[in-house]
Amino acid sequence: MDISSLICVPIALLLGSIPCAYIVAKLRGKTDIRDEPDGKISAAAVYRRVGLLSFIIVVAMDIGKAALAVIIAQWLKAAPPWVMLAGALAVAGHQWSMFLRFQGGRGATVIAGVLVAVCTIPTLIGAAIAGVLAWKTKNSTYSFAVGMIMITAVLFAMQWSEVTPPPVLIASPLPPPPLTAYHLLIAYPLILGLMMALKALQVKYRPGATILIRPDEVSN
């Protein structure tokens, strides 16, 4: 372990904790989305309360902050397991933001940003499949889960593929044995998905809660 590996940990946690949805809702909609009935501070809440453009801004910011956490870890030449830890901490920071008394969203967009930075091509394949499923089924949770499984499947298949590894892959594909950082990368999408599932279990819907939307809260 070297100093660069240690430095990337607090940086990732700090970046992940930036409450993009809360900031955008406050600046553009003059509204506080912490009172959402489901307790989630998310891009979806911004879409409902503020509008489409603000939603797009939040998604871009969430993906960007997560990817930046990974890119900084890579720039610091941290070992692949530490790069993956940085990504996981960016997700955790988003889910339990230190700036919002440990409130946050489930982390789908942040997970997407992390995976784009650590395994771009498999992530784009999984995202395309998830997008089609979401359009067909209108079930984002199911579609996201399938997308994560597909990313893992592509990474698993690449172990024995003779195709040149695509760019932006933080560990080289190698079949076992021995176990390497690449095999941790194979399981990585599922680990991040498990974090999202745990956050979903932790978020409690508050029965009877209402969302008060004033006319001046809606922009765009």
N, C-alpha and C positions, 0 to 999 in steps of 0.2 A: 504494500500500500504506500502511495506517495502523497504528497501534499495536494497535488491537483485533484486526486480522487476525493479528498476530504472537502476541498473548496467547492466542488460542484454540488455537494449535498445541500448546504444552506441556500445557495443561489437558486437551485431548482425549487425548493420549498417556498422561497420568497416569491419567485415568479408565479408559481402555481396559485399562491394565495391572493394575487391581485384580483379583486372582485369585478371583473369586466362588466358583467350584467348589471350589477348594482350601480357602477359608475355611469354607464351609458343611460340607464333608466333615470338616474338623477339629473344628468346633464341635458338629455334630450326630452325627457317626458316629465321632468319635475315630479317624479313619483318614487316611492320607496317600495321596492318589490320584496322586501323582507316579510311583508304581511301576507304573502301568498298562502292560501289554505293548505297546500301540500308541503309547505315549509321549504320548497326548493327555490334557490336563487339561480335562475337559469335563463338561457337564451329564449326558451319557449315562453317563459313568463314575460320577458321583454316584448316578444311578438304580440302577446295578448294585451299587454298594457300600453305599449308605446307604438309599435308598428313594424312593418316589414324591413325598412331600411335599418332601423336600430337593431333588429334581430340579426341581419347580415353582418353588421359591424361587430356585434358581440361574438358571433361565430368565428369571424376572422381573427379577432383579438384572442379568443380562447385557444384556437388552433395555433396561432402565432406564439403565444407565451409558452405553450407546451413544447413546440418545436425548438424554440430558442433555448429552453432549459437543456434539451438534449444536445443541441449544436454547441452550446458553451462547454458542456462536459466533454464533447469530442475535441473541441478546440484546445481545451486544457490537457488533451491527450490522456484522459482517464481510461482505464481498462474497460472493455465492453460491459462486464457486470456492473461496474459503477455508473456507466452511461445509462444502463437500464434502470438502475436504482434511482438515478436522477429523474428519469421519466416518471417512474412510479411516485416519487415524492412530489412532482409537479401535479400529478393527479390528486394525491392526498391533500395537497395544499389548496387545490380548487374545491375539493369536497368539504374540507374543514378549514375555511380561511381564517387565518389569525387576525385579519382585519375586520371580520364580521362576527366575532365571538364564536368562531368555529362552526358557523353556518356555511352552506354552500350548495352547489348543484350535484347531480349524480356523476357528471364528468364525461359524458359521451364525446363532446367536441374536443375536450382536452386529451382524451385517450386517442382520438383521431390524430391530433397534432403530434403526439409522442410517436405513434406508429409510423406516420409519414416520415418522420425524421430518422427512425431506426431501420425501417424496411419498406422503402417507398413503393416498389412495384407490387409486392404481395398485398400491401395495404390498399393500393388503388384497385386491384382485382377484387378484394373483399368488399371495398366500398361500392364498386359498380354493382356487384351482386346484391348487396344490402339495399342499394338505391332502387333497383328493379323490384325487389320484394316489398319494400316500403310502399312503392307506387301501386303495386298489385293488391297487397293485403291491407294497407292502411294501418299496419301494426308495426310501430317503430321499434318496440322492445324485441319482438321476435326477429325482425330484420337485422337489428344490430347484433344479436346473438349469432345469427347465421353468418354475418359478415366476419365476426371475430373467429369463428370456427374455420371459415374459408381461408383467412390469413394464415392461421396455424397449419392448415392442410397444405397450402402452397409452400410454406417454409419447410415443412416436413418432407415434401416431395423433392425439394431442391437439394437435399442431402445426396441423393443418388443421381441427380441430373448432371449431364455433361455440358449443359449450357453454361456459358460464362456468367458468373454472378453479376446481377445488375448493380448499378451504382447505388449508393446510399444503403448499404447493408453493413451493419456495424461488426458482424462476425462472419467469417468465411464458412460456407457450408461444408461440413465434414460428417460422414456417417460414423456412428459409434461402432466399437469402443475406440478410444476412451471418450467420456463425456467432456464436452467443451463448452465454451461460451455460446456457441451456436445452438446447442441443445437447450440452453436456458432461453435463447431467443425464440425457439419454437414454442415454448410454453408461455412466453411473455404476453401475447394477446389474451390468453385465457386468464392469466394472473390479473391483468388490468380489468378484464371483464368481471372477475370475481370481486374486485374492489368496488366496481360500480354496483354489483348486486348487493353487496354489504351495505353500501350507502343507501340503496333503495329500501332495504329493510329498516334502516335507522330512521329514515324520514317518516314522520307520522302525519297522516291526514288529520286535520282538526275539524271534526264534524260541526256543522253549523256556522263555520267561518264564511265570511262573505268578502268579495273583492269589491272595494269601492273605487269606481273609475269615474273621475270627474271629466267633463268635456274637454277641459284644458290639459288633461293628461295625455290625450291622444295627439300624436304628431304625425308628420309625413303626409 
